[in-house]
């Protein structure tokens, strides 16, 4: 994709997050934010007009949560999705749900100091979007959580 910019749709209910992420991504020469939506319902109307290369998606939003929207995207038109949420700490149930549903990258937002964090994490966000754009979600198929392992019965000398 040397000459083609990566088109991105941002979906986050926080106006501050949308504003900062749009500024960060649009300042990157090979990335173009084609739209930003405050929730998945608004995002669907944007997707009806134009489909991005990558979607950056929050989890906790009004009207529809990000995991439900992610599942909808993957069932209708698999697209690389970067989850950017405060609910996705490493190993958190939400992170596992997002990865199982098809997310290709996860960035965890802090609960405080958000604007400064986003600015300080600009390189991580840009790298995540680029990696997502180069992923092939169509070949990932439905992913399931790893099976729960149970220890074998203890052997006795009897």
C-alpha positions as CSV (number, residue, x, y, z in Angstrom):
1,X,0.0,0.0,0.0
2,X,2.7,2.5,-0.7
3,X,0.5,5.1,-2.5
4,X,-2.8,4.3,-0.9
5,X,-3.6,5.8,2.4
6,X,-5.1,3.5,5.1
7,X,-8.7,4.7,5.7
8,X,-9.9,4.5,9.3
9,X,-13.2,4.9,11.0
10,X,-13.2,5.8,14.7
11,X,-16.0,4.8,16.9
12,X,-15.9,6.2,20.4
13,X,-18.5,7.9,22.6
14,X,-16.0,10.4,24.0
15,X,-15.7,13.6,21.9
16,X,-12.2,14.2,23.4
17,X,-11.0,10.8,22.4
18,X,-12.4,11.2,18.9
19,X,-10.8,14.6,18.5
20,X,-7.4,13.5,19.7
21,X,-7.4,10.3,17.7
22,X,-8.5,12.1,14.5
23,X,-5.7,14.6,15.0
24,X,-3.1,11.9,15.6
25,X,-4.1,9.7,12.7
26,X,-4.6,12.5,10.2
27,X,-1.1,13.8,11.0
28,X,0.3,10.5,9.8
29,X,1.1,10.7,6.1
30,X,-0.2,7.2,5.2
31,X,-3.4,7.3,7.3
32,X,-6.7,9.1,6.6
33,X,-9.6,9.2,9.0
34,X,-12.7,8.8,6.8
35,X,-15.1,9.3,9.6
36,X,-15.7,9.3,13.3
37,X,-18.9,8.2,15.1
38,X,-20.1,8.5,18.7
39,X,-21.6,5.0,18.7
40,X,-22.0,1.9,16.5
41,X,-25.5,3.1,15.3
42,X,-23.9,6.3,13.8
43,X,-21.0,4.2,12.6
44,X,-23.4,1.9,10.6
45,X,-24.7,4.9,8.7
46,X,-21.2,5.9,7.8
47,X,-20.4,2.3,6.8
48,X,-23.4,2.4,4.4
49,X,-21.6,5.1,2.5
50,X,-18.0,4.1,2.7
51,X,-16.1,1.2,4.1
52,X,-12.7,1.8,5.8
53,X,-9.6,-0.4,5.8
54,X,-9.4,-0.3,9.6
55,X,-11.9,0.4,12.4
56,X,-10.8,1.8,15.8
57,X,-13.5,0.8,18.2
58,X,-14.3,1.5,21.9
59,X,-16.1,-1.1,23.9
60,X,-18.4,0.8,26.3
61,X,-20.8,3.0,24.3
62,X,-24.5,3.9,24.4
63,X,-27.1,2.1,22.2
64,X,-24.7,-0.8,21.3
65,X,-21.5,-2.0,22.9
66,X,-18.3,-2.4,20.9
67,X,-18.1,-6.2,21.2
68,X,-21.6,-6.7,19.8
69,X,-20.7,-4.3,16.9
70,X,-17.4,-6.1,16.4
71,X,-19.3,-9.4,16.0
72,X,-21.7,-7.7,13.6
73,X,-18.8,-6.4,11.5
74,X,-17.1,-9.7,11.3
75,X,-20.2,-11.6,10.3
76,X,-21.2,-9.2,7.6
77,X,-17.9,-7.8,6.2
78,X,-14.7,-8.9,8.0
79,X,-12.6,-5.8,8.6
80,X,-9.4,-5.3,10.7
81,X,-10.5,-3.8,14.1
82,X,-8.3,-2.2,16.7
83,X,-10.0,-2.1,20.1
84,X,-9.2,1.0,22.1
85,X,-10.9,0.9,25.5
86,X,-10.4,1.3,29.2
87,X,-12.0,-2.1,29.8
88,X,-9.3,-4.1,28.0
89,X,-6.5,-4.5,30.5
90,X,-4.2,-7.5,29.7
91,X,-6.0,-10.7,30.4
92,X,-9.3,-9.0,31.1
93,X,-12.5,-10.9,30.0
94,X,-13.4,-8.0,27.7
95,X,-10.0,-8.4,25.9
96,X,-10.5,-12.1,25.5
97,X,-14.0,-11.5,24.1
98,X,-12.7,-8.9,21.7
99,X,-9.9,-11.1,20.4
100,X,-12.3,-14.1,20.1
101,X,-14.8,-11.9,18.1
102,X,-12.1,-10.9,15.7
103,X,-10.2,-7.9,16.9
104,X,-6.6,-7.8,15.6
105,X,-5.1,-5.3,18.0
106,X,-6.0,-4.0,21.5
107,X,-4.9,-0.7,23.1
108,X,-5.9,-0.1,26.7
109,X,-6.9,3.4,27.6
110,X,-6.4,4.6,31.2
111,X,-9.3,5.7,33.2
112,X,-7.6,9.1,34.1
113,X,-5.2,11.3,32.2
114,X,-6.7,10.1,28.9
115,X,-5.8,13.0,26.6
116,X,-2.2,13.0,27.6
117,X,-2.1,9.2,27.4
118,X,-3.5,9.3,23.8
119,X,-0.9,11.9,22.8
120,X,1.9,10.0,24.4
121,X,0.7,6.7,22.8
122,X,0.4,8.1,19.3
123,X,3.2,5.9,17.9
124,X,1.5,2.8,19.4
125,X,-1.8,3.7,17.9
126,X,-0.3,4.4,14.5
127,X,1.6,1.1,14.6
128,X,-1.6,-0.8,15.6
129,X,-3.6,0.8,12.7
130,X,-0.8,-0.1,10.2
131,X,-0.6,-3.7,11.6
132,X,-4.3,-4.1,11.4
133,X,-4.4,-2.8,7.8
134,X,-1.9,-5.5,6.8
135,X,-3.8,-8.3,8.6
136,X,-6.0,-10.7,6.7
137,X,-9.1,-11.0,8.8
138,X,-11.0,-13.0,6.1
139,X,-8.7,-16.0,6.8
140,X,-8.9,-15.9,10.6
141,X,-12.3,-17.5,10.7
142,X,-14.2,-17.8,13.9
143,X,-11.9,-17.9,16.9
144,X,-12.8,-19.4,20.1
145,X,-11.3,-19.1,23.6
146,X,-8.8,-21.8,24.5
147,X,-10.3,-24.9,26.2
148,X,-10.0,-25.0,29.9
149,X,-7.4,-27.5,30.9
150,X,-8.0,-29.8,33.9
151,X,-5.2,-31.8,35.6
152,X,-5.2,-35.6,35.1
153,X,-6.2,-37.8,38.0
154,X,-3.4,-38.4,40.5
155,X,-1.8,-41.8,40.2
156,X,-1.4,-43.8,43.5
157,X,0.8,-46.7,44.4
158,X,-2.2,-48.9,45.3
